[in-house]
């Protein structure tokens, strides 16, 4: 989901927004729109902040845990019905 930072830099990432956009009737799969914020820069220096939107599909495992089954590349928001 994230590329490595440039040499000599550090990168932190956090999910800044999460929205449920689809779920199957059996509650075994869910689709989310996730906004991920990153901060990249040298230790102790100024950072560059970036936001990316991803779409993630989670699948419920037999033991009840959720597994990321698919995710999209970084993309601008698409209107409903477009892919």
C-alpha positions as CSV (number, residue, x, y, z in Angstrom):
1,X,0.0,0.0,0.0
2,X,2.9,2.3,0.7
3,X,6.2,2.7,-1.2
4,X,9.4,3.0,0.9
5,X,10.6,6.5,1.8
6,X,13.6,8.0,0.0
7,X,17.0,7.1,1.5
8,X,17.7,9.0,4.8
9,X,14.0,9.7,5.4
10,X,11.3,8.2,7.6
11,X,7.6,7.7,6.8
12,X,4.7,7.4,9.1
13,X,1.2,6.5,8.0
14,X,-2.2,6.7,9.6
15,X,-5.8,6.0,8.5
16,X,-7.4,9.4,8.7
17,X,-10.9,8.4,7.5
18,X,-12.8,5.1,7.0
19,X,-16.2,4.7,5.4
20,X,-18.1,1.5,4.8
21,X,-19.3,1.5,1.2
22,X,-20.5,-2.1,0.7
23,X,-21.2,-5.3,2.6
24,X,-22.5,-8.7,1.5
25,X,-25.8,-10.0,3.0
26,X,-24.0,-12.7,4.9
27,X,-21.6,-10.2,6.6
28,X,-18.6,-12.1,5.3
29,X,-17.1,-9.4,3.1
30,X,-17.0,-5.6,3.5
31,X,-15.7,-2.8,1.3
32,X,-14.3,0.4,2.7
33,X,-13.1,3.7,1.4
34,X,-10.0,4.6,3.4
35,X,-8.1,7.8,3.5
36,X,-4.4,7.3,4.4
37,X,-2.2,10.2,5.5
38,X,1.6,9.9,5.3
39,X,4.3,12.2,6.6
40,X,7.8,11.8,5.0
41,X,11.0,13.5,5.9
42,X,14.5,13.2,7.5
43,X,14.7,12.5,11.2
44,X,14.2,15.8,13.1
45,X,13.6,17.7,9.8
46,X,10.5,19.1,8.1
47,X,8.1,16.6,6.6
48,X,5.9,16.4,3.5
49,X,2.3,15.4,4.2
50,X,0.3,13.5,1.6
51,X,-3.2,12.1,1.6
52,X,-4.3,9.1,-0.6
53,X,-7.6,7.4,-1.0
54,X,-7.8,3.6,-1.2
55,X,-10.6,1.1,-1.4
56,X,-10.2,-2.0,0.7
57,X,-12.1,-5.3,0.8
58,X,-12.1,-7.3,4.0
59,X,-13.1,-10.9,4.3
60,X,-14.1,-12.5,7.6
61,X,-12.1,-15.6,8.5
62,X,-13.5,-18.7,10.2
63,X,-12.0,-17.6,13.5
64,X,-13.8,-14.2,13.3
65,X,-10.8,-12.1,12.4
66,X,-10.8,-9.9,9.3
67,X,-8.3,-10.2,6.4
68,X,-7.5,-7.7,3.7
69,X,-8.6,-9.5,0.6
70,X,-8.0,-6.7,-2.0
71,X,-7.0,-3.1,-2.1
72,X,-6.9,-0.5,-4.9
73,X,-4.0,1.6,-6.0
74,X,-4.1,5.3,-4.8
75,X,-6.8,7.0,-6.8
76,X,-8.9,10.1,-6.7
77,X,-12.5,9.6,-5.5
78,X,-14.7,8.1,-8.3
79,X,-18.4,8.8,-8.6
80,X,-20.6,5.9,-7.6
81,X,-20.9,3.3,-10.4
82,X,-17.6,4.1,-12.0
83,X,-14.4,2.0,-11.8
